[in-house]
């Protein structure tokens, strides 16, 4: 499995040859931010799942 930075490097390097370094830098920043947001959403989803499991376990022991 490739790391996100490897995938970003691959995507940035695959743009047209006449793409400016500034545009490549912007693309890199946007992709890095996209990865950061996706990771944050993933963590939030996992935390919500863990809270749901914790509540289910807690309610089972209260009965």
N, C-alpha and C positions, 0 to 999 in steps of 0.2 A: 504494500500500500504506500503510495507516494504521500509525502508530507505536503501541507498546503503551500509552504514557501516554494517547494519544487514545482508544484502545479502553477503557481503564479509566475515563476520564472519562465516556464514553458509557454504560458499564454502570452506573456509580454514579448518573448522572443519570436513568437509566431506572427506578430503584426507585420504589416508591409514594411519593406526596407526603407521607404521614404518617410516613415513616421518619425517625427521629431523626438529627441530625447526628453523634451518637456512633456509631450503627450504620453510617452512610455512611462514616465514617472507618475503622471496623473493616473494612468491605468493601473499601475502597481499599487498606488495608495488606495484607489477605489476597491481593488480586489482584496487588499489586506483588510480594509474596513468591512467588506462583505463577509470575510472569514470570521472576523471578530464578532460581528452581529450573529452569524450562524452559530458560533460556539456559545455565545451568551444564551441564545434561544434554546439550544440543546441542554445546557446546564439548568435552565429554568424548567424545562420539561422533566428532566430527571428529578429535580427537587420536588416538583408537583407530584410525580409518581411516588416518591418516597413518603411524602406527607399523606397521600391516599393510603398507602400500605400501612403506615403508622396508625392512622385513624381506624382502619379496618381491624388491625390487631388489637388496638386499645378497646374498641367497642366489643370485640369478641371476649376479652377478659373481664369486661364489666358485667357481662350477662350472668 
